Amino acid sequence: MAKQPHLLIEEGDVHEIAIIPGDPGRVDRIADLCDDSELVAENREYRVVNASYEGTELTICSTGIGCPSAAIAVEELSQVGVETFLRCGTCGALQAEMEVGDMVVATGAAKEEGTSKRYESGVYPAVPDYGVLAALVDGAEANDEAVHVGPIVSDDAFYNESDEYVEDWNDANLLAIEMEAATVFALARRKGLAAGAICTVDGNLVAGSQKGADSDDELPEKAKNNVERAIRITLDAVGQL
C-alpha cells in the first residue's frame, strides 16, 4: 500500500492501538511517560510516534483541531493497521458543578459538527466502543481518580458557542464540549474499529470561563497538571486493551 499523503506513513509503520491527542505537543508528553519512543513521521498538524508502555506497543498521533483533520488521521491510520483509537484531549464543561481539571469519559458525542454527516445521517449515534470505554473507566480507578462518565457534544465553531447553544446543551445534561470525538466515534464504528475518549476540563462554559481567558497560556495550570493525569489513565487503558 502506498504511503498515506498526510501522515506520511505506510503499512508496518504503526501499531494496532493509537492514542490520538489533538495537540502535536501532547504527543511528546505522552511519549515521555512511555518506556521508549521513536518519531515515525511529522507533517502539518500530524506528529506520529511509536512507543511502548509496560510491554504494550502503541502509536501516538496528533490530529490537530477539529473533526476534519481528525477524520484524516483516523482514515489514514486505519489504512495502515490501527484498529483501536483512544482520544486523550481537553474539553469545556457544560454543567455548573464541574471544575477545571475534572475529567470526562464520553459515552457518546452529539454531532454538532459537519464531518461525520458527510459519512452518515446525523441521526446515527456517535458512540465509543464499550471495551475502550470500560478500559478508560478502569484506568481511572487504577489511578484512584474519579471521572465524570456520560454524553458530550462535538462542535465545529469554537467562537460561536452562543448562550442559547450552551443552555440547550446544559438542559440536555451533556457533560462537556470538544471538537473531535463525534467523528472519531462515527468513523471507527463504520469501519468496524474501536474508539473511546477521555478529556480533561479546561474551562466551564456555563460559568463563563474558557481556556486562555485568565492566562497567557492556552491551558490554566490546574488543567495542565490534569492533562498528565488523563494521559496516565489512557496509558493504563492501553495496557488493558
N, C-alpha and C positions, 0 to 999 in steps of 0.2 A: 504494500500500500504506500502511496506517495506521502511525502511529508505534509503535515497539516499546515495551511497557509498562514494562520495567525499565531498559533502556539509554537510553530516550527519544531514539532515533534513527530515521530513516526512509531510504528509498531515495535515494541520491545524497549522503548524509551521510558515507559512509566509502569506503575504498579496497579493492582486491581482496586485499591482503596485510595481515594483522594480527599484531602481536606482543601476546601476552596474558600479562603477569605476573599474579601473584596480588595483590600489594600495590599499592593505588592510588598510594602514594608513589613506587613504582618507575616508574610511567608518566612522571612528570616527569623522573626520572633518564634514562630512555631518550630522551625528547624533547629534553633538554639536549644530547645528543650528536648530534642531527639538525641539518640545516641551517636548518630553520624548523619551527614548530609552532603549532597553534591548538586551543584547547579546543572540543570539539564538544558534549559533554553530561556531566553528573555527577549520579548518583543512587545512594544507598546505597553498596554496595561498588564500584560501577562508575564509572570515570572514563575518558572516551573523548577521545582527542586525535588529530588528523590531523597528519602531519609529512611531510617529505621528507628522504631521505638519499642523497646523491650522485646525484641525478636520479631516484630511485625514490620514488614516493608510497606511503605506508603509513599504517595506523591502529594506534594503541596503545590497548588496552583492558584494564583490570584485571578480574580475575574473582572476587576475594575468596578466602576459604579453602574448599577442598573441592570435590568433584565436583558437588554440586547447583547451586551458584552458577556454577561453570564451565560446566555444561551450559546454563544460561540464557544466558550470554554467547555461547556457540557457536551456539545456536539463533537468537538474535536477530540476531547479526552476519551469519549466513548468510542470513537472510531479506532483508537489505538489501544484499547484494552481496559480502561477504567470501568468498573461495574458498580461501585459504591461511592457516593458523594456526601461529604459532611460539610455543610456551610458553617463557618465559625466567624461571626461578624458582630455588628453593633445595631442597635435599634432605638427608636424613640418610644417611650412608654405612652400608653393611651388610657391608663387607669390611675386615678389620683394617688392611690396608696403606694404605687411603685416608685422606687428611688433610683437615682443614678448609681450604677454599679450592680443593680439586680440583674439576674439572668433569666432568659426565657428560652424554653424548648418548645418549638412550634408543633402543634398537632394538625395544622392546616394553614393555608395562606389565601386570603381573599385576593382576587385578581383585579386590583386597581391599576393594572399595567397593560400594555398593549402587546407585548411579545408573545405571551402564551396564547393569546387569542388569534395569532396567525397560525398556530398549530391546531387549535381545537376551540370548540364553543366555550364561552365564558361560564356556562352553567356546569361544565365538568369540574370535578373537585381537584384542587391543587393540594395534595396531602403527602406527608412523608411516608416512607416505608416503616412499618411497625417495628421491625427489628432494629433499624437505626434509631428510631425514636426511643425505644426501650433502652438501647445501649447508652444513649446520651443521658437519660434519667438515671440509669445505674451508675454511669460515670460520675454524676453529681453526688450521688450517695456515697460512692467510694472515696470522694474527696471531702465528705462531710459538708456538702454545700446544699443549700435549699434553692430550688429554682421554681419560677412560675411555669406551669405547663398548660398550654392552651392555644387558641387560634390567634393568628396575627394577620396583618394586611401588607401586601407589597404594592408600592405606589411608584409611579414614574416621576412625579412633579414635586421635587423636594421643596421648592419655593412657592408652591401653590396649594399647600395643605391648609385650606381655609378653616375658620372656626366651625363652619357648617359641616365640613367633612369630619373634623376631629370629634365633634359632638355626636355625629351619627355612628362613627366607629366606636366611640366610648359607650354609647347606648347599646350597641350590639355585643358589648363585653369582649371586644377584641383586645388583646393584651398589649400589642405593640405594632409599630410600623417600621418596615425596612424596604429594601429596593430590589431584592433578587430572588427570594425563596419561592414565590409562586411559579416562576418559570423553571427554576431548578427542579421543583417537585413535579410539575406537569411533564417536563421533558423526560425525567427519569422514569416516571410511570409509563409513558407512551413507549419507551424503549425497553421496558421490562427490566429496568435497573432500579437501584435503591438510592434513596436520598433522605437527608434529615438536616435540621438546622438548630443551632444554639446561638443566641445573640446576647450581648451584654448591653444594658440600658445606658445610653449616653445623654439622655435628656427626657423631659416629660412634656408632651405637647398639651396635656390637659392643664398642667401647672404653668404653661407658657415658657418653658425653658427648652432651648435647643443646643446641640453641641457647638462649641466655639463662642457662645454668647457672652461668657464671663471670663474668657481667657484668650491669649494669643495662640494657643494650641487648638488643634481640631477637637481633642477629647479632654474633658475635665480629668483631674488627677485620679479621682476615685474610679472612673471608667477605665483609665489607662491600666490601673492595677488589676481591675477585674477582667480585662482582656486576657491577661495571663492565666487567671483562674479558668476562664472559658476554654482557653487552649488546653490546659491540663485535663479538663473534663473530656474534651474532644479526643485527645490522645488516648485516654483510658477507654473511651468508646471504641476507638480504632482497635485497640488490643482485644476487646470482646468480640469484635466482628471478624 
